[in-house]
Amino acid sequence: MLTPLGRLDKYAASENVFNRQMVARSLLDTLREVCDDERDCIAVLERISRLADDSEPTVRAELMEQVPHIALFCQENRPSIPYAFSKYLLPIVVRYLADQNNQVRKTSQAALLALLEQELIERFDVETKVCPVLIELTAPDSNDDVKTEAVAIMCKMAPMVGKDITERLILPRFCEMCCDCRMFHVRKVCAANFGDICSVVGQQATEEMLLPRFFQLCSDNVWGVRKACAECFMAVSCATCQEIRRTKLSALFINLISDPSRWVRQAAFQSLGPFISTFANPSSSGQYFKEESKSSEDTSVEDKNRIRDQEVPEDVQIRPEDVSSDPSISNSSVKLENMVEDHAETSRKSPGEISVPMDSSLLCTLSSESHQEAASNENDKKPANYKSALRPEGGASSPDSALLDQELYNSFHFWRTPLPEIDLDIELEQGCGNTLSPERPEETSEVTAPGSSNITMATRKELEEMIENLEPHIDDPDVKAQVDVLSAALRASSLDAREEASDAERRSDAQDGLGVNEPPNCKINHDASVPLIRDAVENMESTLCYIHNDSDLSTNSSFSPDEERRSKVQDVVPQALLDQYLSMTDPSRAQTVDTEIAKHCAYSLPGVALTLGRQNWHCLRETYETLASDMQLLHIDKRREYLYQLQEFLVTDNSRNWRFRAELAEQLILLLELYSPRDVYDYLRPIALNLCADKVSSVRWISYKLVSEMVKKLHMATPPTFGVDLINELVENFGRCPKWSGRQAFVFVCQTVIEDDCLPMEQFAVHLMPHLLTLANDRVPNVRVLLAKTLRQTLLEKEYFLTSASCHQEAVEQTIMALQMDRDSDVKYFASTHPASTKVSDDAMSTASSTY
């Protein structure tokens, strides 16, 4: 029947070590029992101080593990036991930092960091009790192990105590430790934590005090120190200005990449991509960040639509950080303010002098109807009506709104700089530009001729050649968009040429018109007649080079070494850094640096691409293609983790990007051999069946191949139950589908299974052929045509049906005879004859395309 304090005293004085360990573990429970009595709480804390002097290291370590929990209890009960932690517990923690036992020191270090992280140590105590002890432990005459551990603690606590304490108390000693000539372990710890210290003290202290030490550490004679420098290089770079990053750190990093030690080179190449990303400039990359450091790309689609559909009064300023960073939105929204100001300025001019300030990038985001509306409002309306020119009428035309959404989020706008719209109603613009101003009779008659053509004859010839080179690939929507833009630019240049040729005639006509139809002394500004065309042509010149390079890279397969080198030149990051990054895909790097160097290159590719910007994508295209075709396989456990995420590829930002789904189907064919039959059935089968019902025929055709290969793999498994279940699902979902396209897909799958010998013919005759033959009575001729092709050109070519006189052969012949008497002429033809073409897949593709 002992009291809590009596029980504590009894076991604390025991000679049994386990009893004293039990006392240390039960201290928190004892405090909770006596928390109502302040004197008892103080008594328990005093006994903790005595227990801290225990000679057994395990008891001291056990006590230190309980200190953070006890400190939290003291914080919660501060009114009854003020200053308990500072007086009784903190001295034990800092004293144990120099304990002779390694386990005790480790637990005290962990306890100190936990207390700092939970903000349980007062700032005054940090300055007067913690930091002085750490400074003393890092003195030159301190124990080697203790010194190394103390430096590590100083570095780890710097982010927790803040810039002021770090700069005043920690930074001077840290700089001394970086130059410790006797112990490389200390220098290695300093190098490993260099980035954390830089991020805490900021740019000025980094550049003035830390960078000289960093240069010394990067050239240390111990490779482990240099390796640690390479690993923290990105954090150091983030704490410096752009000039130092470009002029000094870049050269220093090149030295690490060419270090004699393979381990240093390996770490440097891993940090190369992150280091390049520190050169990113939001103005060039198109990325903006809000105050909470959250990318504006996180804005939901609803918010994007809301921002886009809002009315924009003339007195509202739109900041770039308040809108989405989607290229087709940000480029237009960021410039709305300037456009409103320009419009307000032009409204003070005479009507004849008003020009259209509509930016070409905004035109790319508007529908064709809103183009004309914007143009007319710009010329005819007051500034207060400017908002109606910025958006289509909401609710008046919902199909137009849906079309606008698709245009905003397609892959063309995502991957390319917004291109100017050229094809406008020229007569409308000319009519607006030729408006006379009767309100300025005091001015003399004046005629301003348009400027000379912005696109020379040589440029027009270049445009024609580019269009000719791109036309063979016109099926690609992205290529078609480029061709449309280039054709518009060509038309615009021809228009300017015609205007220049008839300039004199227009001037004379305008002067004659003054005397006949209009009052005298009116000013005509012909320069305003085609402002949109001229502005668009000027903007086009800035994009022609990019489009030209883009098409050349995709069409030309051979470059001279000089041309290839020039194609990868840019000015965003030091070229030496980019060259080293591009070399990471070189097979020799895997031998001399790291076998997984290509993986590190791929991991950093998004950051590097964002840093270089879209205008420099040509520098990374070859590297991207090399990485995309790299066929390294993952470890089987890691591979299975990605298996659960494959279905996410079915959902894309733009449903019109059917090539993405086609590529998914092709990749799944290659993945079949990597997974077990169970995994294929459970995870890949649903994706394959989903793709077989895709609305684009090209995707469906590749998916038929995928399903047939899946049937082959599952049938060969032991036991073949998964294969039988898949066949039954095909019959149920496609062979008996109420939609004729589904039944046609079933015939396609059967045709592919036969052609590729995915099933033995006897198994095909049992599991699939009966359901296939029932489609001879299908009410849709397209299904019967494909069935006739499959039976006549594919099935009867197999030896099994040529030599065996089985019931299956008889059923096939009866079905063909029925199809030969079909009421549809195409069905009769394919069932009765054997067409000359043996490319069944081509015939099937043509049939599939006709059903799109």
Residue pairs with C-beta under 8 A, 6 or more apart in sequence:
2 10
4 30
4 33
4 34
4 40
4 44
5 30
5 34
5 40
5 43
5 44
5 47
7 30
8 23
8 26
8 27
8 30
8 44
8 47
9 47
11 19
11 20
11 22
11 23
12 20
12 23
12 47
12 50
12 51
14 20
17 56
17 58
17 59
20 51
20 54
20 56
20 59
21 58
21 59
21 62
23 51
24 51
24 59
24 62
24 63
24 66
25 62
25 66
27 44
27 48
27 63
27 66
27 70
28 66
28 69
28 70
28 73
30 44
31 41
31 44
31 70
31 73
32 73
34 40
34 41
34 43
34 44
35 41
35 73
35 77
35 80
38 80
38 81
41 77
41 80
41 81
41 84
42 81
42 84
45 81
45 84
45 87
45 88
45 89
46 88
48 63
48 70
48 88
48 89
48 92
49 88
49 92
51 59
51 63
52 60
52 63
52 92
52 95
52 96
54 60
54 63
57 99
57 101
57 103
57 104
58 103
60 96
60 99
60 101
60 104
61 101
61 103
61 104
61 107
63 92
64 92
64 93
64 96
64 104
64 107
64 108
64 111
65 107
65 111
67 89
67 92
67 93
67 111
67 115
68 111
68 114
68 115
68 118
68 120
70 89
71 85
71 89
71 115
71 120
72 118
72 120
74 81
74 84
74 85
74 89
75 85
75 120
78 84
85 120
85 121
86 122
86 125
86 129
90 121
90 125
90 129
90 130
91 129
93 108
93 111
93 112
93 115
94 108
94 112
94 129
94 130
94 133
96 104
96 105
96 107
96 108
97 105
97 108
97 109
97 112
97 133
97 134
97 137
97 146
97 149
97 150
97 153
98 105
98 133
98 137
98 143
98 146
99 105
99 108
102 145
105 146
105 149
109 149
109 152
109 153
112 130
112 153
112 157
113 153
113 156
113 157
113 160
115 121
116 126
116 157
116 160
116 161
117 160
121 130
123 161
123 165
126 161
126 165
127 165
127 169
130 157
131 165
131 169
131 170
134 150
134 153
134 154
134 170
135 169
135 173
136 142
137 146
137 147
137 149
137 150
138 147
138 150
138 151
138 154
138 173
138 176
138 177
139 147
142 150
144 183
144 185
147 183
147 186
148 183
148 185
148 186
148 189
151 174
151 177
151 186
151 189
151 190
152 189
152 193
154 170
154 173
154 174
155 174
155 189
155 190
155 192
155 193
155 196
155 197
156 193
156 196
157 170
158 166
158 170
158 196
158 197
158 200
159 196
159 199
159 200
161 170
162 200
163 200
163 201
163 202
166 197
166 200
166 201
167 201
167 205
170 197
171 197
171 201
171 205
171 209
171 210
174 190
174 197
175 209
175 210
175 213
177 186
177 187
177 189
177 190
178 187
178 190
178 191
178 213
178 214
178 216
178 217
179 187
179 213
179 216
180 186
180 187
180 190
184 220
184 222
184 224
184 225
187 217
187 220
187 222
187 225
188 222
188 224
188 225
188 228
190 213
190 217
191 217
191 220
191 225
191 226
191 228
191 229
191 232
192 228
192 231
192 232
193 232
194 210
194 214
194 217
194 228
194 229
194 232
194 235
194 236
195 232
195 233
195 234
195 235
195 236
195 238
195 239
196 232
196 235
197 210
198 206
198 210
198 235
198 236
198 238
198 239
199 235
199 238
199 239
201 209
201 210
201 239
202 239
203 239
203 240
203 241
206 236
206 239
206 240
207 240
207 241
207 244
210 236
211 236
211 240
211 244
211 248
214 229
214 236
215 252
217 225
217 226
217 228
217 229
218 226
218 229
218 252
218 255
218 256
219 226
219 255
220 226
220 229
223 259
223 260
223 261
223 263
223 264
224 263
226 256
226 259
226 261
226 264
227 261
227 263
227 264
227 267
229 256
230 253
230 256
230 264
230 267
230 268
230 270
230 271
231 267
231 270
231 271
233 249
233 253
233 256
233 268
233 271
233 274
233 275
234 271
234 274
234 275
234 277
234 278
236 249
237 245
237 249
237 275
237 278
238 278
240 249
242 279
245 278
245 279
246 279
246 574
249 275
250 573
250 574
250 576
250 577
253 268
253 271
253 272
253 275
253 577
254 576
254 577
254 580
256 264
256 265
256 267
256 268
257 265
257 268
257 269
257 272
257 580
258 265
259 265
259 268
262 592
262 593
265 592
265 593
266 593
266 594
266 597
269 580
269 584
269 589
269 593
269 594
269 597
269 600
270 594
270 600
272 577
272 580
272 581
272 584
272 604
273 581
273 600
273 601
273 603
273 604
273 605
273 607
273 608
274 604
274 607
275 577
276 573
276 577
276 578
276 581
276 604
276 607
276 608
276 611
277 604
277 607
277 608
277 610
277 611
279 572
279 573
279 611
280 287
280 607
280 610
280 611
281 572
282 288
282 289
284 572
284 613
284 615
285 610
285 611
285 613
286 325
286 327
286 330
286 331
286 613
286 614
287 295
287 296
287 297
287 325
287 610
288 295
288 296
288 320
288 321
288 325
288 330
289 295
289 296
289 321
290 296
290 321
295 325
296 321
296 323
296 324
296 325
297 324
297 325
297 326
299 324
303 324
304 324
304 326
304 329
304 408
305 405
307 322
307 323
307 324
307 329
307 333
308 329
308 391
308 408
309 391
309 394
311 387
311 391
312 318
312 336
312 340
312 386
312 387
312 390
312 391
313 387
314 340
314 343
314 344
314 383
314 384
314 386
314 387
317 337
318 333
318 334
318 336
318 337
320 330
320 333
320 334
323 329
323 330
323 333
323 334
324 330
324 333
326 408
326 409
326 413
326 414
327 413
327 414
327 416
327 417
327 418
328 364
328 365
328 407
328 408
328 409
328 413
328 418
329 365
329 408
331 361
331 362
331 418
332 359
332 361
332 362
332 364
332 365
332 418
335 359
335 361
335 362
336 362
336 390
339 357
339 358
339 359
339 362
340 383
340 386
342 357
343 357
343 378
343 383
343 386
344 383
346 353
346 354
346 355
346 357
347 354
347 382
347 383
350 437
350 439
350 440
350 523
351 435
351 437
351 439
352 435
352 436
352 437
352 440
352 522
352 523
352 524
352 525
352 528
353 437
353 523
353 525
353 528
354 378
354 379
354 528
355 527
355 528
355 531
356 375
356 378
356 379
356 429
356 528
356 531
356 532
356 535
357 378
358 374
358 375
358 378
358 389
358 532
359 535
360 418
360 419
360 420
360 421
360 535
360 536
360 539
361 418
361 420
361 539
362 390
363 371
363 374
363 420
363 421
363 532
363 536
364 413
364 418
364 419
364 420
364 421
365 404
365 407
365 408
365 418
366 374
366 392
366 404
366 421
367 392
367 400
367 403
367 404
367 407
369 392
369 397
369 400
370 389
370 391
370 392
371 421
371 424
372 424
372 425
372 428
373 388
373 389
373 392
374 389
374 390
375 424
375 425
375 428
375 429
375 432
375 532
376 428
376 432
377 385
377 386
377 388
377 389
378 386
378 389
379 429
379 432
379 433
379 435
380 432
381 388
381 389
392 400
392 401
392 404
394 401
406 654
406 656
407 413
409 653
409 654
410 477
410 654
410 656
410 657
411 477
411 478
411 654
411 657
412 477
412 478
412 481
414 653
414 654
415 478
415 614
415 617
416 478
416 614
417 543
417 546
417 614
417 615
419 481
419 485
419 540
419 543
420 485
420 535
420 536
420 539
420 540
420 543
421 488
421 536
422 485
422 488
422 489
422 491
422 492
422 533
422 536
422 537
422 540
423 488
423 491
424 532
424 533
426 495
426 530
426 533
429 529
429 530
429 531
429 532
429 533
430 529
430 530
432 528
433 525
433 526
433 527
433 528
433 529
433 530
433 531
434 510
434 524
434 526
434 529
436 518
436 522
436 524
437 522
437 523
438 518
438 519
438 522
440 521
440 522
440 523
441 519
441 520
441 521
441 522
442 521
443 521
443 522
443 523
444 521
445 511
445 514
445 520
445 521
445 522
445 523
446 523
446 524
447 507
447 510
447 511
447 524
447 526
448 524
448 525
448 526
448 527
449 503
449 507
449 526
449 527
450 496
450 499
450 500
450 503
450 526
450 527
450 529
450 530
450 534
451 527
451 534
452 496
452 500
453 493
453 496
453 497
453 500
454 493
454 496
454 534
454 537
454 538
454 541
455 463
455 489
455 492
455 493
455 496
455 537
455 540
455 541
459 493
459 541
459 544
460 490
460 493
460 494
462 544
462 548
463 486
463 489
463 490
463 493
463 544
464 490
466 486
466 547
466 548
466 551
467 483
467 486
467 487
467 490
469 551
469 555
470 479
470 482
470 483
470 486
470 551
470 555
471 483
473 479
473 554
474 480
474 483
477 656
482 547
482 550
482 551
485 540
485 543
485 547
486 547
489 537
489 540
489 544
492 533
492 536
492 537
492 540
493 537
495 530
495 533
496 530
496 533
496 534
496 537
499 506
499 530
506 526
510 524
510 526
514 520
514 522
546 615
549 567
549 618
550 617
550 618
553 567
553 618
553 621
559 567
567 618
567 619
568 578
568 579
568 582
568 618
568 619
569 575
569 619
570 578
570 612
570 616
570 619
572 611
572 612
572 613
572 616
573 611
573 612
578 612
578 619
581 601
581 604
581 608
581 623
582 619
582 620
582 622
582 623
583 589
584 597
584 598
584 600
584 601
584 623
585 598
585 601
585 623
585 626
585 627
585 630
589 597
589 598
590 596
590 597
590 598
594 600
598 627
598 630
598 632
599 632
601 623
601 627
602 627
602 630
605 620
605 623
605 624
605 627
608 620
609 617
609 620
612 619
612 620
633 639
633 674
634 642
639 674
639 675
640 675
640 679
643 675
643 679
643 683
644 683
646 668
646 671
646 683
646 684
646 687
647 683
647 686
647 687
649 660
649 661
649 664
649 687
650 661
650 664
650 687
650 690
650 691
652 660
652 661
658 694
658 696
658 698
658 699
661 691
661 694
661 696
661 699
662 696
662 698
662 699
662 702
664 687
664 691
665 688
665 691
665 699
665 702
665 703
665 705
665 706
666 702
668 684
668 687
668 688
668 706
669 702
669 705
669 706
669 709
671 684
672 680
672 684
672 709
672 710
672 713
673 713
675 683
675 684
677 713
677 714
677 717
677 722
678 722
680 710
680 713
680 714
680 722
681 714
681 722
681 725
681 726
684 710
685 710
685 726
685 729
688 703
688 706
688 707
688 710
689 707
689 729
689 730
689 733
691 699
691 700
691 702
691 703
691 706
692 700
692 703
692 704
692 707
692 734
692 745
692 749
693 700
693 742
693 745
694 700
694 703
695 852
696 852
697 845
697 848
697 849
697 851
697 852
700 745
700 748
700 848
701 748
701 844
701 845
701 848
704 745
704 748
704 749
704 751
704 752
705 752
705 756
707 726
707 730
707 749
707 752
708 749
708 752
708 753
708 756
708 758
709 756
709 758
710 726
711 723
711 726
711 727
711 753
711 758
711 759
712 753
712 756
712 758
712 759
714 720
714 722
714 723
714 726
715 723
715 758
715 759
715 763
716 723
717 723
724 767
727 767
727 768
730 746
730 749
730 768
731 746
731 768
731 771
733 742
734 742
734 743
734 745
734 746
734 749
735 743
735 746
735 771
735 772
735 774
735 775
736 743
736 771
737 743
737 745
737 746
740 778
740 779
740 780
740 782
740 783
741 851
743 775
743 778
743 780
743 783
744 780
744 782
744 783
744 786
744 847
744 848
744 851
746 771
746 772
746 775
747 772
747 775
747 783
747 786
747 787
747 790
748 786
748 844
748 848
750 764
750 768
750 769
750 772
750 790
751 786
751 789
751 790
751 794
751 840
751 844
752 758
753 759
753 764
753 768
754 764
754 790
754 794
754 795
754 798
755 794
755 840
755 841
759 767
759 768
761 798
761 800
761 801
762 800
765 800
765 806
765 808
769 795
769 808
769 811
769 812
770 811
772 787
772 790
773 811
773 812
773 815
775 783
775 784
775 787
776 784
776 787
776 815
776 818
776 819
778 784
778 787
781 824
781 826
781 827
782 847
782 850
782 851
784 819
784 822
784 824
784 827
785 824
785 826
785 827
785 830
785 847
786 844
786 847
787 819
788 816
788 819
788 822
788 827
788 830
788 831
789 830
789 840
789 843
789 844
789 847
790 840
791 812
791 815
791 816
791 819
791 831
792 816
792 830
792 831
792 834
793 830
793 834
793 835
793 838
793 840
793 843
794 840
795 801
795 812
796 802
796 812
796 816
801 808
801 809
801 812
816 831
819 827
819 828
819 830
819 831
820 828
820 831
820 832
821 828
822 828
822 831
835 843
837 843
